[in-house]
Amino acid sequence: MTGKAKSPVASHRARRQRQGFVRVEVNVRREDAPLVRQVASALSDPVRQAEARAVLRQRFAEPSHVSLKALLASAPLDGIELDRSRDPGRDVDL
């Protein structure tokens, strides 16, 4: 024997890694654990994964980062007065 044999757990994790899976550990409240397991199950099920991803992305994905210029360009400006009067205000004695 040239070295230690891999443990069954290490073999399983290596196989899952080759399949594209990543091990993730999260801490949740006891009452949320079944829900998190169901979500993970849906994401790994080939039949349900597309729908599960779409629902989760729609609800929890961060909004895309839009530049200030693009945000201002898309803002509705109807009825907003953009001209300022050139009134310097009141006189001040210094």
Backbone as JSON Lines, residues from 0, in Angstrom:
{"i":0,"aa":"M","n":[0.84,-1.17,0.0],"ca":[0.0,0.0,0.0],"c":[0.89,1.24,0.0]}
{"i":1,"aa":"T","n":[0.57,2.19,-0.89],"ca":[1.41,3.37,-1.02],"c":[0.89,4.55,-0.23]}
{"i":2,"aa":"G","n":[-0.32,4.49,0.25],"ca":[-0.86,5.61,1.01],"c":[-2.19,5.24,1.62]}
{"i":3,"aa":"K","n":[-2.74,6.18,2.36],"ca":[-4.04,5.95,3.0],"c":[-5.13,5.93,1.94]}
{"i":4,"aa":"A","n":[-6.09,5.07,2.13],"ca":[-7.26,5.06,1.27],"c":[-8.17,6.22,1.67]}
{"i":5,"aa":"K","n":[-8.87,6.76,0.68],"ca":[-9.79,7.85,0.97],"c":[-10.98,7.33,1.78]}
{"i":6,"aa":"S","n":[-11.43,8.15,2.69],"ca":[-12.62,7.77,3.46],"c":[-13.84,7.86,2.53]}
{"i":7,"aa":"P","n":[-14.89,7.14,2.85],"ca":[-16.09,7.2,2.02],"c":[-16.67,8.62,1.91]}
{"i":8,"aa":"V","n":[-16.57,9.38,2.97],"ca":[-17.07,10.76,2.95],"c":[-16.24,11.6,1.98]}
{"i":9,"aa":"A","n":[-14.91,11.46,2.04],"ca":[-14.04,12.22,1.14],"c":[-14.28,11.82,-0.31]}
{"i":10,"aa":"S","n":[-14.49,10.54,-0.56],"ca":[-14.78,10.08,-1.92],"c":[-16.1,10.67,-2.42]}
{"i":11,"aa":"H","n":[-17.1,10.67,-1.56],"ca":[-18.41,11.23,-1.93],"c":[-18.28,12.72,-2.24]}
{"i":12,"aa":"R","n":[-17.58,13.46,-1.39],"ca":[-17.42,14.9,-1.61],"c":[-16.64,15.19,-2.88]}
{"i":13,"aa":"A","n":[-15.61,14.4,-3.16],"ca":[-14.83,14.58,-4.39],"c":[-15.7,14.3,-5.62]}
{"i":14,"aa":"R","n":[-16.5,13.27,-5.57],"ca":[-17.39,12.93,-6.68],"c":[-18.4,14.05,-6.91]}
{"i":15,"aa":"R","n":[-19.0,14.56,-5.84],"ca":[-19.97,15.65,-5.98],"c":[-19.31,16.92,-6.52]}
{"i":16,"aa":"Q","n":[-18.07,17.15,-6.13],"ca":[-17.34,18.32,-6.64],"c":[-17.11,18.18,-8.14]}
{"i":17,"aa":"R","n":[-16.77,17.0,-8.6],"ca":[-16.58,16.76,-10.04],"c":[-17.89,16.97,-10.79]}
{"i":18,"aa":"Q","n":[-19.01,16.73,-10.13],"ca":[-20.32,16.91,-10.74],"c":[-20.76,18.37,-10.73]}
{"i":19,"aa":"G","n":[-19.96,19.24,-10.15],"ca":[-20.27,20.67,-10.13],"c":[-20.97,21.16,-8.88]}
{"i":20,"aa":"F","n":[-21.04,20.33,-7.86],"ca":[-21.68,20.74,-6.62],"c":[-20.65,21.37,-5.68]}
{"i":21,"aa":"V","n":[-21.12,22.26,-4.84],"ca":[-20.29,22.92,-3.83],"c":[-20.96,22.71,-2.48]}
{"i":22,"aa":"R","n":[-20.16,22.4,-1.49],"ca":[-20.7,22.2,-0.14],"c":[-20.87,23.56,0.51]}
{"i":23,"aa":"V","n":[-22.07,23.8,1.05],"ca":[-22.39,25.07,1.68],"c":[-22.96,24.78,3.06]}
{"i":24,"aa":"E","n":[-22.48,25.5,4.04],"ca":[-23.01,25.34,5.4],"c":[-23.65,26.65,5.81]}
{"i":25,"aa":"V","n":[-24.87,26.56,6.3],"ca":[-25.58,27.75,6.76],"c":[-26.15,27.49,8.14]}
{"i":26,"aa":"N","n":[-26.34,28.54,8.89],"ca":[-26.98,28.45,10.2],"c":[-28.33,29.14,10.1]}
{"i":27,"aa":"V","n":[-29.38,28.38,10.41],"ca":[-30.73,28.92,10.36],"c":[-31.47,28.5,11.62]}
{"i":28,"aa":"R","n":[-32.57,29.13,11.86],"ca":[-33.4,28.74,13.0],"c":[-33.97,27.35,12.78]}
{"i":29,"aa":"R","n":[-34.23,26.67,13.86],"ca":[-34.73,25.29,13.8],"c":[-35.97,25.17,12.92]}
{"i":30,"aa":"E","n":[-36.89,26.13,13.05],"ca":[-38.13,26.04,12.28],"c":[-37.92,26.3,10.78]}
{"i":31,"aa":"D","n":[-36.79,26.92,10.41],"ca":[-36.49,27.2,9.0],"c":[-35.69,26.09,8.34]}
{"i":32,"aa":"A","n":[-35.13,25.17,9.1],"ca":[-34.28,24.11,8.55],"c":[-34.99,23.27,7.49]}
{"i":33,"aa":"P","n":[-36.23,22.82,7.73],"ca":[-36.9,22.05,6.67],"c":[-37.09,22.85,5.38]}
{"i":34,"aa":"L","n":[-37.38,24.13,5.51],"ca":[-37.56,24.98,4.34],"c":[-36.26,25.09,3.54]}
{"i":35,"aa":"V","n":[-35.15,25.31,4.24],"ca":[-33.86,25.42,3.57],"c":[-33.51,24.1,2.88]}
{"i":36,"aa":"R","n":[-33.81,23.01,3.52],"ca":[-33.57,21.69,2.89],"c":[-34.42,21.52,1.64]}
{"i":37,"aa":"Q","n":[-35.68,21.96,1.69],"ca":[-36.55,21.85,0.52],"c":[-36.06,22.73,-0.63]}
{"i":38,"aa":"V","n":[-35.57,23.91,-0.31],"ca":[-35.02,24.79,-1.35],"c":[-33.79,24.15,-1.98]}
{"i":39,"aa":"A","n":[-32.89,23.61,-1.14],"ca":[-31.7,22.94,-1.67],"c":[-32.07,21.74,-2.51]}
{"i":40,"aa":"S","n":[-33.08,21.01,-2.09],"ca":[-33.55,19.85,-2.86],"c":[-34.11,20.28,-4.21]}
{"i":41,"aa":"A","n":[-34.88,21.35,-4.23],"ca":[-35.45,21.84,-5.48],"c":[-34.37,22.33,-6.43]}
{"i":42,"aa":"L","n":[-33.32,22.96,-5.89],"ca":[-32.23,23.45,-6.74],"c":[-31.39,22.32,-7.31]}
{"i":43,"aa":"S","n":[-31.35,21.19,-6.65],"ca":[-30.54,20.08,-7.15],"c":[-31.36,19.1,-7.99]}
{"i":44,"aa":"D","n":[-32.68,19.25,-8.03],"ca":[-33.55,18.37,-8.81],"c":[-33.62,18.89,-10.25]}
{"i":45,"aa":"P","n":[-33.23,18.08,-11.24],"ca":[-33.25,18.55,-12.63],"c":[-34.63,18.97,-13.12]}
{"i":46,"aa":"V","n":[-35.68,18.41,-12.57],"ca":[-37.04,18.75,-13.01],"c":[-37.47,20.11,-12.47]}
{"i":47,"aa":"R","n":[-37.1,20.42,-11.24],"ca":[-37.57,21.65,-10.58],"c":[-36.56,22.77,-10.54]}
{"i":48,"aa":"Q","n":[-35.31,22.54,-10.94],"ca":[-34.27,23.54,-10.7],"c":[-34.5,24.85,-11.47]}
{"i":49,"aa":"A","n":[-34.96,24.8,-12.7],"ca":[-35.15,26.04,-13.46],"c":[-36.22,26.93,-12.82]}
{"i":50,"aa":"E","n":[-37.33,26.33,-12.44],"ca":[-38.4,27.11,-11.81],"c":[-37.96,27.64,-10.45]}
{"i":51,"aa":"A","n":[-37.25,26.82,-9.67],"ca":[-36.8,27.25,-8.35],"c":[-35.82,28.42,-8.47]}
{"i":52,"aa":"R","n":[-34.9,28.33,-9.42],"ca":[-33.95,29.44,-9.62],"c":[-34.67,30.71,-10.03]}
{"i":53,"aa":"A","n":[-35.63,30.59,-10.94],"ca":[-36.35,31.77,-11.41],"c":[-37.1,32.44,-10.26]}
{"i":54,"aa":"V","n":[-37.76,31.65,-9.44],"ca":[-38.52,32.21,-8.31],"c":[-37.57,32.88,-7.32]}
{"i":55,"aa":"L","n":[-36.47,32.22,-7.0],"ca":[-35.52,32.79,-6.04],"c":[-34.85,34.04,-6.57]}
{"i":56,"aa":"R","n":[-34.47,34.03,-7.83],"ca":[-33.83,35.22,-8.41],"c":[-34.79,36.38,-8.47]}
{"i":57,"aa":"Q","n":[-36.05,36.09,-8.82],"ca":[-37.05,37.16,-8.91],"c":[-37.25,37.81,-7.54]}
{"i":58,"aa":"R","n":[-37.24,37.01,-6.5],"ca":[-37.52,37.54,-5.17],"c":[-36.3,38.07,-4.44]}
{"i":59,"aa":"F","n":[-35.15,37.39,-4.59],"ca":[-34.01,37.71,-3.73],"c":[-32.79,38.25,-4.45]}
{"i":60,"aa":"A","n":[-32.77,38.28,-5.76],"ca":[-31.59,38.78,-6.46],"c":[-31.44,40.27,-6.21]}
{"i":61,"aa":"E","n":[-30.2,40.7,-6.11],"ca":[-29.95,42.12,-5.91],"c":[-30.29,42.86,-7.2]}
{"i":62,"aa":"P","n":[-30.84,44.05,-7.1],"ca":[-31.15,44.8,-8.31],"c":[-29.86,45.13,-9.07]}
{"i":63,"aa":"S","n":[-29.99,45.18,-10.37],"ca":[-28.8,45.48,-11.17],"c":[-28.33,46.89,-10.86]}
{"i":64,"aa":"H","n":[-27.04,47.07,-10.88],"ca":[-26.45,48.37,-10.58],"c":[-26.54,49.25,-11.83]}
{"i":65,"aa":"V","n":[-27.31,50.3,-11.72],"ca":[-27.5,51.22,-12.82],"c":[-26.74,52.49,-12.49]}
{"i":66,"aa":"S","n":[-26.07,53.05,-13.49],"ca":[-25.32,54.27,-13.25],"c":[-26.29,55.43,-12.99]}
{"i":67,"aa":"L","n":[-25.8,56.45,-12.35],"ca":[-26.62,57.62,-12.05],"c":[-27.09,58.27,-13.34]}
{"i":68,"aa":"K","n":[-26.23,58.29,-14.34],"ca":[-26.59,58.89,-15.63],"c":[-27.76,58.14,-16.26]}
{"i":69,"aa":"A","n":[-27.71,56.81,-16.25],"ca":[-28.8,56.01,-16.82],"c":[-30.07,56.17,-15.99]}
{"i":70,"aa":"L","n":[-29.94,56.25,-14.69],"ca":[-31.1,56.43,-13.82],"c":[-31.78,57.77,-14.1]}
{"i":71,"aa":"L","n":[-30.99,58.84,-14.24],"ca":[-31.57,60.16,-14.53],"c":[-32.18,60.2,-15.93]}
{"i":72,"aa":"A","n":[-31.55,59.51,-16.87],"ca":[-32.08,59.49,-18.24],"c":[-33.43,58.78,-18.3]}
{"i":73,"aa":"S","n":[-33.64,57.8,-17.43],"ca":[-34.89,57.05,-17.46],"c":[-35.97,57.67,-16.57]}
{"i":74,"aa":"A","n":[-35.65,58.72,-15.84],"ca":[-36.61,59.34,-14.91],"c":[-37.67,60.11,-15.68]}
{"i":75,"aa":"P","n":[-38.93,60.01,-15.27],"ca":[-39.99,60.78,-15.94],"c":[-39.89,62.25,-15.52]}
{"i":76,"aa":"L","n":[-39.73,63.13,-16.49],"ca":[-39.55,64.56,-16.2],"c":[-40.74,65.4,-16.61]}
{"i":77,"aa":"D","n":[-41.86,64.76,-16.93],"ca":[-43.05,65.52,-17.34],"c":[-43.59,66.31,-16.15]}
{"i":78,"aa":"G","n":[-43.82,67.6,-16.39],"ca":[-44.4,68.45,-15.36],"c":[-43.4,68.98,-14.35]}
{"i":79,"aa":"I","n":[-42.13,68.74,-14.55],"ca":[-41.11,69.24,-13.62],"c":[-40.45,70.47,-14.25]}
{"i":80,"aa":"E","n":[-40.4,71.55,-13.5],"ca":[-39.78,72.79,-13.97],"c":[-38.27,72.69,-13.77]}
{"i":81,"aa":"L","n":[-37.54,72.74,-14.86],"ca":[-36.09,72.59,-14.78],"c":[-35.34,73.92,-14.84]}
{"i":82,"aa":"D","n":[-36.05,75.02,-15.14],"ca":[-35.39,76.32,-15.22],"c":[-35.41,76.98,-13.84]}
{"i":83,"aa":"R","n":[-34.26,77.55,-13.46],"ca":[-34.16,78.27,-12.19],"c":[-34.13,79.76,-12.46]}
{"i":84,"aa":"S","n":[-34.75,80.51,-11.58],"ca":[-34.67,81.97,-11.74],"c":[-33.29,82.43,-11.32]}
{"i":85,"aa":"R","n":[-32.84,83.48,-11.9],"ca":[-31.51,84.02,-11.61],"c":[-31.56,85.07,-10.5]}
{"i":86,"aa":"D","n":[-32.53,85.01,-9.64],"ca":[-32.69,85.95,-8.54],"c":[-31.56,85.7,-7.54]}
{"i":87,"aa":"P","n":[-30.7,86.69,-7.27],"ca":[-29.59,86.48,-6.35],"c":[-30.02,86.45,-4.88]}
{"i":88,"aa":"G","n":[-31.27,86.77,-4.59],"ca":[-31.71,86.74,-3.2],"c":[-31.7,88.13,-2.59]}
{"i":89,"aa":"R","n":[-31.58,88.2,-1.29],"ca":[-31.6,89.49,-0.62],"c":[-30.19,90.05,-0.49]}
{"i":90,"aa":"D","n":[-30.13,91.37,-0.3],"ca":[-28.84,92.02,-0.12],"c":[-28.34,91.79,1.29]}
{"i":91,"aa":"V","n":[-27.04,91.59,1.42],"ca":[-26.43,91.33,2.71],"c":[-25.34,92.38,2.93]}
{"i":92,"aa":"D","n":[-25.38,93.05,4.09],"ca":[-24.33,94.0,4.43],"c":[-23.21,93.3,5.12]}
{"i":93,"aa":"L","n":[-22.02,93.42,4.59],"ca":[-20.85,92.81,5.21],"c":[-20.04,93.8,5.95]}
